[in-house]
Amino acid sequence: MNGIKTEKNDQTAFMKEEPMVEEEEEESQINVFNNVLQQMENYTPTIPDAVTEHFLNKAGVNSDDNRVTRLISLAAQKFIADIVNDTYQLSKMKGSAQTARSSKSKEKKMVLTMEDLTPVLAEKGIKVKKPAYYT
């Protein structure tokens, strides 16, 4: 058996290396998680923590951990940013976006309209209906 590898030897060698690889992956994941937590504490989201806490309490979620509130604030901010970005891209592609010119500057400003926003919200699963007095 000198220098000859058998299938059994390969399996035992693999089994010995596997826990070490799993430990390294777990340690790497813990480091990434700790890094994210540290960055979250230093970042102030657009949606204030008090607003997020209000809506969490209204939904029945009670948490004393500020990190949970901050994480949900960041998720909500990302969700809103994705909707606005998708709406902007859609209106740019359609070319039907309303623009407003400022008297002081020459650049065009985009105007967010419900006609552009409604299809994007529908993709996200949010239905928008016009009130009866608008139809």
N, C-alpha and C positions, 0 to 999 in steps of 0.2 A: 504494500500500500504506500510505498514511498513515492510521493509526487503524483499519485493517482487520486483524482477527486471523484468521489461517488456522489450520487444524488443525495444520499443521507447526510454526507458531510456538508454539502452545499446548503441544505435546509437548516442544519444546526448553526452554521455560520451566519446565515440570514437571520435566524431567530435571535442570535446574540446581538446583531447589529440593529435590529428593529427597535428594541426599547430605547436605545441610545438616540436613534433618529427621532422617535416620538418625543423624547424628553427635550431635544433641541428645538423641535417644532413648537412644543408647548411653551418653552421658555421664550421663544421668538414671539409667539402670540401674546404672551403676558407683557412683554416689553412694548409691543405695538399698542396694546390696550392701555397700559400706563401712560404712554406717550399721548394717546388720544385724550385721556382724562386730563392730563396736564394742559394740553392745548385748549381744551374746552373751558377750563377754569380761567384762562387768560383771555379768552375771546368773548366779546359782548355781542350777542345775536341782535338782529334787527327787531325781533319780537321780544319785548321786555319779559323778564321772568315773572313779574307780577301778573301780566296778562295771561301768560301760560298757566300759572298757578290757578288763576280764576277759572279758566275753562276746564282745567283738570278737576278742580273741586266740583264744578258744575256737572261734570261727567261722572263723578263718584270716585275719582282717584285721589287718595290722600297719601302724600309722600312727604316726609321731612327731608329727604335727600335732595339737595340742590342740584346735584349732578343729573338726576332724572329729569327735573324741570328743564335744565339747560339742554339736555339731549333732545327732548321733545321740541323745544324752541328751535333748535337747529334743524330738526327734521321738518318742521312746519315751514321754516324759512326756505329750505331746499325745495319743498313742494311748491311753494308760491313762486320761487324763482324759475322753476321748470315750466310752470304754467305761463308766466310772463314771457319767458324766452321762446317757448313754442308759439305763442300768439304773435310775437314780434316776427318770427321767421315766416309764419303763415301769411301775415299781412304784407310782408316784404315780397313773398312769392306771388301773391295775388296782385300786388301793385295797386291795390285799391285803398291803401291806408291813407287816412286823412293826415295832412301835414299842416302845421301852423308855422308861420314865419314870424320871427321876432324882429322888431324894428331895429334893434341894435346889432344883431348878429345875422349873418347870412346862412347859417346852418338850419336845416329842416329838423323839426321836432315831430316825432311820431305821436299820434293820439290813439289811445287804447279804446276801441269801440266794442260794444256787445256783439256786433256782427262777427268780429274777428275772434272774440273771446269764447263765444258759445260752442263752436266745434271743438276747441281745445279742451274745454271743460267736459264735454261729452266723451272725449277719449279717456279722460281720467275717471269717468263714472259719475260726474256731477251733472244733474239735469237742471237747466235754467229755463224757466217759463216766464213769459211776459205777463204782467198783471192784466186783468180784464179791461181796464180803462185804456190800455195802450194798443189794443187790437182793434 
